[in-house]
Amino acid sequence: MNTIQPIKRKSRWPAWARRGLMENIATAIIAIGFLMLFQPFALSLYSYSFVTMLAGTAMFIIVSKFPE
C-alpha cells in the first residue's frame, strides 16, 4: 500500500477571502433578507428584502468557487 500523502499547497488568497468565512457572510445576508421579508413593521424593509436575498444568493454562488 502506498501511504504517501499528497502535498497540500497553501493558498495565496488572503484569509478573509477564503470560502468558509465568505460563505458564512453570504448565508447571513440571505437570513437578513428572509427576516426583512417576514417582519410586519416597515414597508421599506419588506421592499428591499428580495434584493437582499438575491444579492446574498449571488454572493454565495460566486464564493462557492473560491479556494478552501
Residue pairs with C-beta under 8 A, 6 or more apart in sequence:
11 18
11 67
11 68
13 66
13 67
15 21
16 22
17 66
18 66
18 67
18 68
19 63
19 64
19 66
19 67
19 68
20 68
22 59
22 63
22 66
23 60
23 63
23 64
25 59
26 56
26 57
26 59
26 60
26 63
27 56
27 60
28 56
29 52
29 53
29 55
29 56
29 59
30 52
30 53
30 56
30 57
30 60
32 52
32 56
33 49
33 50
33 51
33 52
33 53
33 54
33 55
33 56
34 49
34 53
36 45
36 46
36 48
36 49
36 52
37 46
37 49
37 50
37 53
39 45
39 46
